[in-house]
């Protein structure tokens, strides 16, 4: 059970306040939000993998059936290296706690996916009611882009099968061709990177474990960094100034430059586009990406170390 304690120590160090707060306060993720999102995902994956491996080892120590299945292909020396013959009372309680956590995480993820699917269904039904009727003889499929009659300028990407880009006539009247291209590129950037799945994951974890700082910061930063990443995609194609102007035109009626907390991100995005920070150097991006990808290997290294040592 020593391995389980080591794994939970990694969870405590990773999910505690200092680590996520330090990453939240760092300035470099704003310079390269894609790399920032990758680092956050690797940290969360490390915590989840630690809990999962600790649950498997704890269940192997408590239940002989699980132990026989997990260590069936391993020689007796490997099984003996993990010292799973006797499980103290605290190990049983810890295993049950981890099992409850795994079940709760699965339930939160399932709930988030079901809710997202229901919301998408309602939104698509609402769009079908608002969309103009096609002339007789034309196919029923409306294609990947749908134009709605609405005086308010707006554009959004609706995930699903098939995904659909929705633009209002207010946006078509207010935006120039290049600004409209920037908006469409921004939304397509969300779709290509599958940001909706990342948002669902972060929301489910933050909802299920609101007192875990890592998950709370992961949710906040994911909602922020996906927008910055999509802004970068649009600005690389259409220019920073054009993208900033398009963002202002689309959100003037919402108070894009307001100091209200719910609109503060819009102001930050505009300021960032008007004064774009320098991107990370290529070697820094490569080093950060590689180090972050190696962090989730730590639980596997801790888990397999006793067995590999016994084999050697």
N, C-alpha and C positions, 0 to 999 in steps of 0.2 A: 504493500500500500504506500510505500515511500514514493513511488512513481506518481501516484495520484496526488499526493501532497505537493510534489514539484510542479505538476501540471496546474494545480489550483493556485500555486504561488505565481506562476506566469500570468494566470487570469487576473489575480489581484493587482499585479504590477501594471498590466496593460489596461485594465478597465478602470483603474482608480483615477482620481481627479488629476494628478500631475501630468500624465501622459496625454490624454485628450485635450486638456487645457493648453498644454504647450503647443500642440499641433494647431489648435484653434487660433492661438495668438501669433503663430508664425506668419510672416509676410510672403514667403515664397509660394504657397499654394495659389495666391491670387495671380502671381506671374505665370503659372502654368497649372490651371485648374484640372486638367486631365491627369497629370501626375499626382496632384493632391487627392483626387478621387481614388486613384489607384492605391495610395498609401492608406487612406481610410479603410478601403475594402480589405486590404491585407491585414490591418490591425484587427478588424472585426472577425475576419476569417481565422486569425490566430486564436482569439478568445473562444469562438465556437468550436474550433477543432480541439482545443485543450479540454473543453467541457465534454465533448463527445468521446475522446479517448479515455478521459478519466471515468466516464460512465461505463465504458466497455470493460475497463480493468476492474472497476468496483463491482460490476455485475458478475465478472468472472470470479472474483473472490467470494462473493456472497452465494452465488448459485453454481452448483457443480455442473449443471447442464450447459450453462453458458461457457464455463471454463473448458469443458470437454470440446465444445464446438470451436472456440476461439483458438485453443492451443492444440487442436487435433493433429495438424501436420508437423508440429514442433517436437523436437526430442525432449526427453525428460529434463535434461540439464537447463533448457530454456525455461520450462515451466517452473522449475525450482528457483531460477534466478529472480522471479517476480514475487516469490514468497506469498503465494495466494492460498496456502493450505488452511490457514485460520483467519477468519475475518472478525476483528473486534467490533464491539457494539457501535462505536463511532463510525466505522466503515459502512455498516449497514445503513445507519442514518444518513450518511453522506451520499451513498448510492441512491437511496430513495429520494433525497433532495435533488440530485442531478437528474434522475428520471422524471420527476415532476417538472423540473425546468425544461427538459427536452420536450415533454408533452405540451407544456404551455407555449414554448416557442413555435412548435408545429401548429398549434391552434391559432396563434396570432397571425402566422403567415397565411394559413388557410383562410382565416377571416378577412385579412386584407385583400387577398386575391378574389374571394367571392364578392366582397364589397366593391372592388374595382370593376369586376365584370358586370355587376348589377348597375353601377353608375354609368358605365359605357353603354349598356343596353338602353337605359333611360335617355341618355344624351343622343344616341342614334335615332331613337324613336322621335324625340323632340325635333331633331334636324329634319327627319323625313316629313314632319308636319309643316315645318317652316320653309323647306326647300321648294322652289317653284316647280310646277308641273312641266314635264317635257312635252314638246309637240308630238302628236300622233305619228307613229312610224319610227321614232327614234328608240334605240335600245334603252332599257330601264337603268342600266348601270351608269352612274354619274362620274365614274373615274376617280382618280386620287385627289381631286380638288373640288370643293363645293363652295359656291358663292351664295351668301345669304343676304337678303334685303334687310339692311339695318343701318340706321344713321350713325351708330357708334362705331368707330374704327376698332377692329379687333381681328386677330388671326390666331389660330391655335391648331395643334396637331392632335388628332384623336387616334390613339393606338387601337389596334384590333386587327381583324382579318376581313377585308383588307384595311390597312391604315388609311386615314383620310385627312387631308388638309382643308381647313375651313377658313374662309376669308369673308368679311362683310363688305358690303358695297361702300360703307363709310370709310373703310381702309383704302379701297380702290380709288375713292375720290380724293382722299386727303394725302396719300403717299404718291411720290414720284415713282417712275418705273424702277429706278435703281434702289430706292428705299423699299419698295415692295419686294424686290429681289432679295434684299438683305433680310427682310422679315421671313420670307419663305425659306431662305437658306438657314436661318436660325432654327426654325421649326423642324426642317429636315435634319439638322444636326442632332436634335433631340431624338428623332426617330432612328437615325443610323446608329447612334450610340446606345439605343435601348435604355434611355434614362428613366423611362416609366418603371421598368423592373427594379432599378436601383432605388428609386423613390419608394416603391412599395416595400422593399426589404427594410430600408431605414425606418420607415414609418411603423412597420410592424414591430421591429425590435424596440423602438422608443416607446411605443404604446404598451407593449408587454412588460418592459422593464424600465419604467420611468425614472427609477432611482439609480440606475447604472449610468455614470457620467459618460462613458464611452459611447453608449447607444444614443443618449440624448444629443451629444455633440455631433455624432455621426449623422443623425437626422437633420439637424440644423445646417451643417456644412454641406450635406448632399444637396439640399434644396438651393443653397447658394451657389455651389461650384458648378452644378449642371447648367445654370443660367449663364455663368461666366464662360464656361466651355462652349456653349452654343453661340454666345456673343463673339467669341474668338473665331468660330467657324464662319460666321457671317462677315466679320470685319476683314478676314483674310481674302474673301471673295469680292466684297463691295466697298471696303474701306472703313476705317474707324469712324470718321465723321458722318458718313452716310448712315451707318448702323446706329449711331447715337441719335441722329435726327429722326430716324424711323422710330426708335424707341420712345422719344419724346412725343412725336405726333400720335402714336398709338395710345399713350397713357396720360395725355394732358388732362383729360376729363377725370382721371383717377387721382390726380395730384402726384405726378411723378417726382417732383422736387420737394414734396412735403417731408417734414421731419417726423411724421408719424411712423411708429416702428414697423407697421405693416407695409409701408411704402418706402422705407429707408433703403431697401435693397435696390429699388429702381434708381434712386438717386446715386447710389454707389456704382451701379452699372454704367450710368451715363458719365459720371466723373472718370471712371476707368477707361471708357472708350474715348473720351476727349483727351485724356492724358494717359495713354497706354503704358503700363510698366514694361520694362524689358523682360523678354522671356528668359528662362533659365538657359544656361549654356548647354550645348548638346551633351558634353561629358557629365555635367551635373544631373541632367535628366536621366541619362543612362545609369549613373551610379545610384541615384535615389530609387529608380524603378527596380534595379537589381536587388538592392538591399531590402526594399519593401517586399519583394517576391520571396526572399529567403526567410523572412520572419515567420511565415506560416509553417516552415519546415521545422521550427524549433519544437513544437509539440510532438512531431513524428520522431525527431531525434531523441527526445526524452523518453518517449514510449518504447522505442526499439533498442535503446542503448543497453539495458540489462540483457536482452536476448542476444544481441550481437557480441557482447562481452563474453557471455557464456559459450557461444560458438567458437570464439577465437581462443 
